[in-house]
Amino acid sequence: MLLFGRRSLVNLGGGLNQEPPDTLHPMNNAAKVSRATLGLASLAGLLLLLASCQSTQSDAFQPASVTASVETVPVDAQTDADAADDPAVWFNAANPAESRVLGSDKKRGLEVFRLDGNRVATDPIGRINNIDLRDGFVLNGLPVALVGGSHRDAVGLVFWTVNEEGVQRVRKTAVKSKLEDVYGFCMARLDDRFYAFVNSKTGAIEQWELFAAGDSVDAKWVRNLKLGSQVEGMVADDAAGVLFVGAEDEGIYSFDARPEGSSEPKLLAESTADNPAIAYDVEGLALFAPNDSTGYLVASSQGNRSYALFDRSAPHAYVGSFTVEDGAVDGTFETDGIEVSAHAFPGFPDGLFVAQDGANTDGKVARPQNFKLVSWAEISKALNLPSAKK
């Protein structure tokens, strides 16, 4: 396009290589008009071609749309603050109606909500970026649901237990990371051992093994992993022993999650911008796992405010995408963290999808950020997914 533009400017008279006045070359006028017309026509044709390519690419991406039935109360922050970030879901097997949605507030701490979106508790512990949880961690001889998170102020890992009443800290101080800063975080349970993964914006990733120390939780460093660009979102497939990591402007990589496994990353081929459904940044990752083998990896495609599904099993083929639009509550925009649970909850019989909303509104009024709750049944129907076998 630059060549056409430069040629048109030269031929339209003025600038470099200017010709003598037209009066000295009476035959040049028609030729110069012809060249100018040709240059403009070529430029117009190129612009139409580019627009056509963009339109074709846009037309090729047609996500399904769903709506959220519940939203949490906003986090306690300024309306324009980037505060809410990463959700987690605790399924209360004894009383599913009293399950909890947790959310990180990277300006303040950790939030706990009921399934109706109302706040149960807040721990103003400091800047918690990402969170995750695993059931069955044994503390003081009893199995508990252990919640972990990346603490940006302490540059380390912090832990809680969660129940119907809220969360309780199980360490007085953070487990200090060796990274320059901490950003993304997730947990894994592999062969009845518990692990935490934490990353830095530099692409460095640490793996820690977690263990009980009296009534507290301690950790020991296991190994380092590395990607070459900025990362954040991570999720582990415990049954498959796989760690998925989102490189924000590249796509999704997988690692062997086992400590003795390979440290070589594998890029999911259909998770890059070559797939019209993916628009960087790749942000939050979550796993819909109704059993030990089937399900979906879900990713927040922040650049087009959509969520992409990939097969849980390698080679992790792209399945489809959806957006969360206005309905009973407003839709989602610029989502960071997401979570999905395949458990049956009241109001969410086939599972629950939770997404951070980066541009929360109440009607036309802007509000602080929050989290939206979507029935997996609606997502499954919109994308015509096969019934999940639990």
N, C-alpha and C positions, 0 to 999 in steps of 0.2 A: 504494500500500500504506500510505503514511503516513496518508492520509485515513481509510482503514478503521480503522487502529489508533487514531487520535485519537478517532474517533467512538465506537468501542467503549469506550474508556476513559471518555469523558464519560457515555455512556449507562449504563455499569455503576456509576455513582454515585460521586461523589467527584471533586473537581477543579473546573474552571471551569464556570460556568453551572449550578451544582448546583440541582436542583429542591427545593421544600419537601418535608417528610417525606411518605412514602407514605400515612400515616394520614389526611392531609388530602385525599388524592386517591385514593379507593378504586378508581377505574377505571384508574389509571395503571399498576398493577402488571403487568397482562397486556400492556399496550402496551410497557412498558419491557423486559419479558422478550422480547417479540417483536422489538423493535429490536436488543437485544443479540444474540439468536440470529441475526438477519439479518446483523448486523455480523460475527459470528464466521464465519458460513457464507461470507460474501463474502470474508473474509480467507483462509479455507481454500481457497476456489475459486481465488483469485489465486495462492496458493502452489502449488497443484496445476498451474495453468497454466504458471507459471514453471518448475517441475520438469519438466513435459512438454516445454517448449521446449528446456531444457537437455538432456534425454534424447534428443530428436529430433536436436539438433545433434551430440551425442556419437555417436548411432547412425549418423549420416550419415558420420562419419569412421571408417573401418575400414581402417587401414593393413595392408599385407602384412607378414609377418615373415620375417626371415632370421637367420642366425647367422654369427658370425665364425669363421674356421678358425685364425687366428693372432692373437696379441697381442704387442706389444713388451714388453720388460722395463719396469718402471715408471721414471719419471724420478727423479732423485736429489733427493727433496724429502720434507717431512713428509707424513704420510698425509692430513692435512686441508688441505694447501696447494693453492691453485689455481695450478698450475705448468705442466703440459703444455697446449699450445694448438693450434698450427697445423701440419699435416703437408704434405709435398711428396713427390713420387715421381720418382726418377731412373731412367729405363729405360736399361740397358746393352745397346745394340744388338749389341755384339760378343759378349756373354755374358749373356743375360737372367737367368740364375740368380744372377748377381752384381750385380743391380740393387739399389738402395738406397731405403729409406724414411727421410726426414728429418723431424725434429719440433722445433718450438720449445719451449724451456723458459723461460717468462717470469720465472722466478726466477734462472736460471743461464746459459743460452746456447743452443747448438744441438746436437741429438743426431742420430746417424746409426745406422741399424739395417739388418740383413740382412732378407731376406724371411721368415726364420724367427723374426723378432722379437728376435734377440740384438743387443746393442749393438756397433757397430764403433768408434765414436769419439765424443768429446764436445769441443766448443769452449766453455770457460767464459768467454765474451766479455762476458757481462752479460745484461740483460733483453731478450731477443728476443721480440717479440710475435707477428708474422705473418711467414711466409716464402713464397717462390715460386721457380721456376727456369725457365730457358729454355736449350735446346741451341743450339749453333751460333754462340755469341759468339766472335769471333776475338780471341785474346790472344797476343801474341808470334808472330803468324803462324799460329797453330793454333786450330782450333775447339774450344771447351770448353763444358761445361755450367756455366752461371753461376747461382749461387744468391744471392738477395738477401733482406734482412730489415729490419724496422723495429726500431731499437735505442732503447728507451725511456730508457735512462740518457743516451745521447749525443744524443738527440732528432735522429736522423738515419737514414741508410741505410747498411747494411754489406753486404759482398759476399764470396763464397767461390767457389772451383771445387770440384766434387765428382767423385770417381772411386771405384773399388773400395776404396781404402784409407781413405777418409773425406773430409774437407773441408780446404781450405787457404785462408786469408785472402788476398785480393788487394788490400787497402787497409790501411794502418796506422791510419787514422782514418776516422771516419764522414763521409759526405756530409751536411753540416748542413742540416736542413730549416728552412724559414721558419715552420713551424707551432709553436704553443705546446707541443704534445706530439705524438708519433707513435703510431699504433695499428695500423690495418689496412694491409696491403701486398699488392701483386701486381705481376706483370711482364707485358709484352706484346712481341711481335715483329711489327712492322707494316712491310711493304715493306722487309724486311731491315734495319730500324732497331729498336733495342732500347729499351724504355721501362720505367720503374718508376712505379707509382702508390702514394702513401702518404697516409693520412688521419689525421684527428684526431677525438677524441670530439665535437668541436663540429660536425662535419659538413663541415669544410673538407677538400678533396682537392688534392694537388699531383701534377702529371705532370712527370717528369724524363726526358730523353733520356740514354742510357748510351753511353759510347764508351771505347775502350782508350786508355790513356796509358802507353806502355811496357809494363811488366809489371803495371800496375795498372788499375783501373777508375775513371773519372771520370764526372761527370754535370753536365748543365746544366738549369736550370729551364726548363720549357716553358710551362705555364699552370696556372691554378687552376680548380677546379670546386667546387661547393657544394651541399649539401643542408641542410635545416633542422632535422635532428635527429641523434641519436647514430648513428654508422656504425661498421662494422668490416670485415666480410667483403667481399672484392672478388675478381673473376676477370675476365680478359679473353678474349674470343673473337678470336684473332688473325686468322683467315680472314675473319670478318665485320666486323672493326674495331669491336667493341662492348665497352664496359666495363660490367660489372654491379656494383652496389654495394648492400649490404644495409643498410637503415635499420632498426635493431633493433625499433622499435615502430611501423613503418609498412608495410614490405614491401621489395620489390626494385625498384631503379631502373636504367635503362640510360642510358648516355651514348655518344656517338660517341667512340671511343677515339683517333681521329686528331687530332694537334695542331691542325690547321686546321679540325677539325669543330665542330659546334654544341656549346655548353656547356649546353644545356637538357636537364634530366633528363626521362625518361619512366617513369612508374610502371607496372610489370607488374600489370595489373588483377587477376589471379588470385593474386597473392602477398600480399594483405592479409588481415587477420583476417576479412573477409567470406567468405573461403574457410575452411570448417570444418577443413581440414587444416593451417592455419597458426595457430600459437599463439606469440606473441612471447615471447622475442626471436628475430628472424631473425638467425642467426649466420653460420657459415661458408658460403661458396659455392664450387662447383667445376664444371668443365665436362667432360662425357663427350663426346669429339670423335673418333669413329673415322675421320672424313674431314673434308673442308673445309666440309660443309654440313649433315649430319644429326647427331643426338645430343641431349643433354639438359643443361640447367642443373640442378644439384642444390643444394638449400639445407638447412641445418640449422634445423629448427623446434624451438627449444630448449624451448619451453613444453609440448610434448607428446612430447618425446624422439623425434621422428621426422625423416625426411628426405624432402623433397618434390622431385619431378621436374617440370620444365617443358620444353616443346618448346624446342629451341635456336633455332629461327627465330621471328621476330615473327609473331603477337602473343604468343608464349611461353605457350601454353595449358597449364594444369595437366594433368599426366598421371597422377600417382598418388603414393602415399607408402609408405614402409616403415619398420620399426623393426628394430633389431639386438637380438635376444633371447639369453638364456643358451643355450649349446650346448657345444661343445668348450671354449670360454672364456666368460666372463661377457659379458652384453650391454652396451649403452652407455646412459649417462644424461647429460643436461645438456651435450650436445656443443657445443664451441666451433668449432674448425676442422675442415674436411674436405678431402679431395683424391680425385680419381679419374683413372685412366689407362686408355686404351683399348688399350694395348699388351698383347701376350700374354706372360705370365710363367709360369714353372713353378708349377703349382698354381692359377694364375689365368688360364686360357687365353683368356677373353673380356675381360679387364681386371681392374683392382684398385681397390676403394674403401677408403679409409682414413679413420677417424673418431677424433677425440679422445674419450676416455672420462672424463667428469668425476667418476665415482663408481666407480672400479675396485675389484673385490673378488677375493679368492682363496677360493672357497667362501663362507663367511660372514664372512671376515676382511677388513676394509678395508685397501686398499693405496694407495700413491701413484698418481696418475693415469698413464695410458699411452695407447697408440693401438691400435685394433682393425683388422684386415685382413679384408675380406670379398670374396669372389669376385663379380665383376659378373655372371657366369653365374647365380648364385643370385638376385640382384636381378632380373635380366631375366626369369627363370622365374617368380618370385613375382608380378611385375607384368604378366606376359604381354606383354612388349615384343617388337616385331618384331626379327628378327636384324639386327645391325649390319653395314653394308657398309663394309669397310675398304679 
